[in-house]
């Protein structure tokens, strides 16, 4: 970290070193400025011979006042150019509270040392290349002045620690009792500190793009309520964050633990004010907190997230034997609310047409592209917002292909993409100015991103929530409260449903949506009632043409009602390569190709092409086994061939001759 200037003139200015140097510095000014500024500097020195003592004065006295235009307070204002000179010479250290409290520093960039000017000009050029407006460029120059006044000539080596020091100082400044006297009102104080936060944000963005800091600027949304967290609990949470990050936990995951811990700490502060740490926490208090959350009407998903996060955090720290952790586990899995098993909602065709027409007219190309990609890829919001700049390429036949980055399932994937989405991506790639890449939270790899504007990654809220609200309003898809009825995730459900109804194989759907288990994909089979009914009726409906050992039982209607009910609700789970196995869960699965002779197996005419393909495959495998002398393998493949031929005969089809 840069060290603030510590050379403070402790005695007097009687040796006139600083004043003589200042007089030489003023030689380049016209006569009137020279005389006036030197006179004011001498008056300041006479009024404050001990600079350290001046710095111990109340902040309001050091800042001074322009009116009336006499006295020590006025001299503090008029002598600021002299203080800036002392900073440049390394003769004074000015604290952040004074720098912030002065508000307007009349210190043109061209009067700063050449290295500081070059630093400022370099950052301004970078921001100009990123299409920043003149008003934003002014924030860079203002930030350069602020940090020069604090760190002097060494500020060209500024890093994240110095930036964080300013942020913390600004937070403390807002809580000072004397600042209302300086700014006149809370509203004016809030406005001014907001300006400085924007200044810091823009300056950090420029430094990141110039490779001077490793982390990009991030906006922190102000909380709706201020949570009170006692010191020991705060230290506990911060320690836990570091422990989880050390084990490569994602920042978003760690954030859930901190959020849950802070909300519990705030509740304890109100209901059990004497409790100082989680080590004093009891199971009864946690259950009371849970009951309070339920009675407050909190969203069930939020309730589950908070309680499960607390359960994991307490389990970890208790096992690690932390002194401020609970002595024993307080929440178990049986204490957690059950997550409702809801059926995802796809977008009906009529609503889909309306929302897409509205999306295509969105003014912002970033929002428009993000939603079009969501419509045709079925990718998650986070995956789309993290798309790399070169995410689009093509298969050998010219079909567009989208590379989706590593997501929550831990794997990258390539999927075909609709031409409309591909054209939207190509149009966006053309207008994006060169920018530094961003580190991916999953792969830790720094790569250029697609959805970057002004050197900043656009948020999912901007790309999806805000844009969809505009599109829903325009297309009339809003509820009684005026909120849009279409969410970005419903596009994912829609793609999954369309693939199911189009007859796509389970593996294809899994690859498109990035699922790692069939259970995740099979949920989309429930999305289309029409498809479910059609498939069900083919097998279990009256007069269905079926083959297999269970066929006679089904035709006779002899299956128990409970079995029929389970099959009706889980029919898509029964599908195999060549038909359906109607075994119930308690009966267990068939082994290998034994299902062909299973008493619960049925097949329909829709599987005839697959059955014929399987016969050809079995004939080929039998011939290969015969050449190698594997008699038992020949026998196995022949048995499978004969069984499939029997199924075809039962379905009224001709069979192959041996």
LINKAPE-V924321 format. One record per pair of residues at least 4 apart in sequence whose C-alpha atoms are under 8 Angstrom apart, sorted by the first residue. I is the first residue (numbers start at 1). J is the second residue. Records with the same first field share a line. If there is no record, write none. Layout:
I->J ; J
This chain:
1->158 ; 159 ; 161 ; 162
2->151 ; 154 ; 155 ; 157 ; 158 ; 162
3->151
4->93 ; 150 ; 151 ; 152
5->87 ; 90 ; 91 ; 92 ; 93 ; 150 ; 151 ; 152
6->90 ; 91 ; 92 ; 93
7->90 ; 91 ; 92 ; 93
8->51 ; 52 ; 91 ; 92 ; 93
9->13 ; 50 ; 51 ; 52 ; 91 ; 92
10->50 ; 51 ; 52
11->49 ; 50 ; 51
12->45 ; 49 ; 50 ; 51
13->17 ; 18 ; 19 ; 45 ; 49
16->20
17->21
18->22 ; 86
19->23 ; 38 ; 41 ; 42
20->24
21->25
22->26 ; 38 ; 82 ; 85
23->27 ; 34 ; 38
26->34 ; 38
27->34
29->33 ; 34
30->34
31->35
32->36
33->37
34->38
35->39
36->40
37->41 ; 79 ; 81 ; 82
38->42
39->43
40->44 ; 75 ; 78 ; 79
41->45 ; 79 ; 82
42->46
43->47 ; 75
44->48 ; 72 ; 75 ; 76 ; 79
45->49
47->72
48->53 ; 54
50->54
51->55
52->56
53->57
54->62
55->62
57->61 ; 62
58->62
59->63 ; 97 ; 98 ; 101 ; 178
60->64 ; 178 ; 182
61->73 ; 76
62->73 ; 76 ; 98
63->73 ; 76 ; 77 ; 98 ; 101 ; 102
64->72 ; 73 ; 74 ; 75 ; 76 ; 77
65->73 ; 74 ; 76 ; 77
66->73 ; 74 ; 77 ; 78
67->74
68->74
69->74
70->74 ; 75
71->75
72->76
73->77
74->78
75->79
76->80
79->83
80->84
81->85 ; 106 ; 107
82->86
83->87 ; 92
84->88 ; 149
85->89
86->90 ; 91 ; 92
87->91 ; 92 ; 93 ; 94 ; 149 ; 150 ; 151 ; 152
88->113 ; 152 ; 153
90->152
93->150 ; 151
94->98 ; 99 ; 149 ; 150
95->99 ; 150
96->100 ; 150 ; 166 ; 169
97->101 ; 169 ; 170 ; 173
98->102
99->103 ; 146 ; 149 ; 150
100->170
101->179 ; 182
105->145
107->111 ; 112 ; 145
108->112
109->117 ; 120 ; 141 ; 145
110->117
112->116 ; 117
113->117 ; 153
114->118
115->119 ; 153 ; 156
116->120 ; 144 ; 148 ; 153 ; 155 ; 156
117->121
118->122
119->123 ; 156
120->124 ; 140 ; 141 ; 144
121->125
122->126
123->127 ; 140 ; 206 ; 207 ; 210
124->128 ; 137 ; 140 ; 206
125->129
126->130 ; 206 ; 209 ; 210
127->131 ; 132 ; 137 ; 206 ; 454
128->132 ; 133 ; 137
129->433 ; 434
130->433 ; 434 ; 435 ; 453 ; 454 ; 455
131->454
132->136 ; 137 ; 454
133->137
134->138
135->139
136->140 ; 202
137->141
138->142
139->143 ; 198 ; 199 ; 200 ; 202 ; 203
140->144 ; 199 ; 202 ; 203 ; 206
141->145
142->146 ; 199
143->147 ; 199 ; 200 ; 203
144->148
145->149
146->150
147->151 ; 152 ; 155
148->152 ; 153 ; 154 ; 155
151->155
154->158
158->162 ; 163 ; 212
159->163 ; 212 ; 213
160->164 ; 213
161->165
162->166
163->167 ; 200 ; 204
164->168
165->169
166->170
167->171 ; 197 ; 200
168->172
169->173
170->174 ; 193
171->175
172->176
173->179
174->179 ; 189 ; 193
178->182
179->183 ; 189
180->184 ; 185 ; 186 ; 189
181->185
183->188 ; 189
184->188 ; 189
185->189
186->190
187->191
188->192
189->193
190->194
191->195
192->196
193->197
194->198
195->199
196->200
197->201
198->202
199->203
200->204
201->205 ; 217 ; 218 ; 219
202->206 ; 217
203->207
204->208 ; 213 ; 216 ; 217
205->209 ; 216 ; 217 ; 455 ; 456
206->210
207->211 ; 212 ; 213
208->212 ; 213 ; 214 ; 215 ; 216 ; 217 ; 436
209->435 ; 436 ; 455
216->438 ; 456
217->456
227->262 ; 263 ; 265 ; 266
228->262 ; 265 ; 266 ; 269
229->233 ; 234 ; 262 ; 265 ; 266 ; 269
230->234 ; 265 ; 269 ; 276 ; 277
231->235 ; 276
232->236 ; 276 ; 277 ; 324
233->237 ; 265 ; 276 ; 277 ; 278 ; 324
234->238
235->239
236->240 ; 324
237->241 ; 258 ; 261
238->242
239->243
240->244 ; 313 ; 317
241->245 ; 254 ; 258
242->246
243->247
244->248 ; 249 ; 254
245->249 ; 250 ; 251 ; 254
249->253 ; 254
250->254 ; 441 ; 442
251->255 ; 441
252->256
253->257
254->258
255->259
256->260 ; 305 ; 306 ; 309
257->261 ; 306 ; 309 ; 310 ; 313
258->262
259->263 ; 306
260->264 ; 305 ; 306 ; 307 ; 309 ; 310
261->265 ; 310
262->266
263->267
264->268 ; 289
265->269
266->270
267->271 ; 272 ; 289
268->272 ; 273 ; 275
269->273 ; 274 ; 275
275->280 ; 281
276->280
277->281 ; 324 ; 325
278->324 ; 325 ; 326
279->323 ; 324 ; 325 ; 326 ; 327
280->326
281->285 ; 286 ; 326
282->286 ; 326 ; 330
283->287 ; 330 ; 331
284->288
285->289
286->290 ; 330 ; 331
287->291
288->292
289->293
290->294 ; 307
291->295
292->296
293->297 ; 298 ; 303
294->298 ; 303
298->302 ; 303
299->303
300->304 ; 337 ; 339
301->305 ; 339
302->306
303->307 ; 337
304->308 ; 336 ; 337 ; 338 ; 339
305->309
306->310
307->311 ; 336
308->312 ; 333 ; 336
309->313
310->314 ; 331
311->315 ; 329 ; 330 ; 331 ; 332 ; 333
312->316
313->317
314->318 ; 325 ; 326 ; 329 ; 330
315->319 ; 329
316->320
317->321 ; 322 ; 325 ; 326
318->322 ; 325 ; 326 ; 327 ; 328 ; 329
321->325
326->330
331->335 ; 336
332->336
343->523 ; 526 ; 527
344->490 ; 493 ; 523 ; 524 ; 527
345->490 ; 493 ; 494 ; 527
346->490 ; 491 ; 492 ; 493 ; 494 ; 497 ; 527
347->351 ; 352 ; 486 ; 490 ; 491 ; 493 ; 494
348->352
349->353
350->354
351->355 ; 477
352->356
353->357
354->358 ; 475
355->359 ; 471 ; 472 ; 475 ; 477
356->360 ; 372
357->361
358->362 ; 471 ; 472 ; 474 ; 475
359->368 ; 371 ; 372 ; 468 ; 471
360->368 ; 372
361->368
362->367 ; 368 ; 467 ; 471
363->368
364->368
365->369 ; 428
366->370 ; 428 ; 451 ; 463
367->371 ; 462 ; 463 ; 464 ; 467
368->372 ; 424 ; 467
369->373 ; 421 ; 424 ; 425 ; 428
370->374 ; 384 ; 385 ; 463 ; 464
371->375 ; 463 ; 464 ; 488
372->376 ; 420 ; 421 ; 424
373->377 ; 378 ; 379 ; 384 ; 421 ; 422
374->378 ; 379 ; 380 ; 381 ; 384 ; 488 ; 491 ; 492
375->491 ; 492 ; 495
376->417 ; 418 ; 421 ; 491 ; 495
377->415 ; 416 ; 417 ; 418 ; 492 ; 495 ; 512 ; 513
378->491 ; 492 ; 493 ; 494 ; 495 ; 496 ; 512 ; 513
379->383 ; 384 ; 404 ; 492 ; 513 ; 514
380->384 ; 489 ; 492
381->385 ; 460 ; 464 ; 488 ; 489
382->386 ; 407 ; 460
383->387 ; 404 ; 405 ; 406 ; 407
384->404
385->450 ; 451 ; 458 ; 459 ; 460 ; 463
386->405 ; 440 ; 449 ; 450 ; 451
387->391 ; 403 ; 404 ; 405 ; 449 ; 450 ; 451
388->405 ; 447 ; 448 ; 449 ; 450
389->429 ; 448 ; 449 ; 450 ; 451
390->450
391->402 ; 403 ; 404 ; 450
392->400 ; 401 ; 402 ; 403 ; 422 ; 425 ; 426
393->400 ; 401 ; 402 ; 403
394->398 ; 399 ; 400 ; 401
395->399 ; 400 ; 401
399->416 ; 417 ; 419
400->416 ; 417 ; 418 ; 419 ; 422
401->414 ; 415 ; 416 ; 417
402->414 ; 415 ; 416 ; 417
403->412 ; 413 ; 414 ; 415
404->412 ; 413 ; 414 ; 415
405->411 ; 412 ; 413
406->410 ; 411 ; 412 ; 413 ; 442 ; 443
407->411 ; 412 ; 442
409->514 ; 515 ; 516
410->442
413->511 ; 514
415->511 ; 512
417->421 ; 422
418->422
419->423
420->424
421->425
422->426
423->427
424->428
425->429
426->430
427->431
428->432 ; 450
429->450
432->450 ; 452 ; 453
435->448 ; 455
436->447 ; 448 ; 455
437->446 ; 447 ; 448 ; 449
438->445 ; 446 ; 447 ; 448 ; 449
439->443 ; 444 ; 445 ; 446 ; 447
440->444 ; 445 ; 446 ; 447
449->457
451->457 ; 458
452->456 ; 457 ; 458
453->457 ; 458
458->462 ; 463
459->463
460->464 ; 465
461->465 ; 466
462->466 ; 467
463->467
464->468 ; 487 ; 488
465->469 ; 487 ; 488
466->470
467->471
468->472 ; 484 ; 486 ; 487 ; 488
469->473 ; 483 ; 484
470->474
471->475
472->476 ; 477 ; 478 ; 484 ; 485 ; 486
473->477 ; 478 ; 482 ; 483 ; 484
477->484 ; 485 ; 486
478->482 ; 483 ; 484 ; 485
479->483 ; 484 ; 485
486->490
487->491
488->492
489->493
490->494
491->495
492->496 ; 513
493->497 ; 524
494->498
495->499
496->500 ; 509 ; 513 ; 521 ; 524
497->501 ; 524 ; 525 ; 527 ; 528
498->502
499->503 ; 504 ; 509
500->504 ; 505 ; 509 ; 524 ; 525
501->528 ; 531
504->508 ; 509
505->509
506->510 ; 518 ; 521 ; 522
507->511
508->512
509->513 ; 521
510->514 ; 515 ; 516 ; 517 ; 518 ; 521
511->515
515->520 ; 521
516->520
517->521
518->522
519->523
521->525
522->526 ; 572 ; 573
523->527
524->528
525->532 ; 572
526->532
528->532
529->533
530->534
531->535
532->536 ; 571 ; 572
533->537
534->538
535->539
536->540 ; 541 ; 568 ; 571
537->541 ; 542 ; 544
538->544 ; 545 ; 604
539->544 ; 545 ; 546 ; 602 ; 603 ; 604
540->544 ; 554
542->555
543->555
544->555
545->604 ; 605 ; 651
546->551 ; 602 ; 603 ; 604 ; 605 ; 650 ; 651
547->551 ; 602 ; 603 ; 604 ; 647 ; 650 ; 651
548->596 ; 597 ; 599 ; 600 ; 601 ; 602 ; 603 ; 647 ; 650
549->597 ; 598 ; 599 ; 600 ; 601 ; 602
550->554 ; 599 ; 600 ; 601 ; 602
551->555 ; 602
552->556
553->557 ; 558 ; 559
554->558 ; 559
559->563 ; 564
560->564
561->565
562->566
563->567 ; 584
564->568
565->569
566->570 ; 571 ; 584
567->571 ; 582 ; 584
570->574
571->575
574->580 ; 581 ; 582 ; 583
575->579 ; 580 ; 581
576->580 ; 581
577->610
578->603 ; 607 ; 610 ; 611
579->601 ; 602 ; 603 ; 604 ; 607
580->601 ; 602 ; 603
581->595 ; 598 ; 600 ; 601 ; 602
582->600 ; 601 ; 602
583->587 ; 588 ; 589 ; 600 ; 601
584->588
585->589
590->594 ; 595 ; 598
591->595
593->640
594->598
595->600 ; 601
596->601 ; 640 ; 643 ; 644
597->601 ; 643
603->607 ; 647
604->608 ; 651
605->651
607->611
608->612 ; 648
609->613
610->614
611->615 ; 644 ; 648
612->616
613->617
614->618 ; 641
615->619 ; 641 ; 644 ; 645
616->620
617->621
618->622 ; 637 ; 638 ; 640 ; 641
619->623 ; 637 ; 638 ; 641
620->624
621->625 ; 634 ; 637
622->626 ; 633 ; 634 ; 635 ; 637 ; 638
623->627 ; 634
624->628
625->629 ; 630 ; 631 ; 633 ; 634
626->630 ; 631 ; 634
630->634
631->635
632->636
633->637
634->638
635->639
636->640
637->641
638->642
639->643
640->644
641->645
642->646
643->647
644->648
645->649 ; 655 ; 656
646->650
647->651
648->652 ; 653 ; 654 ; 655
649->653 ; 654 ; 655
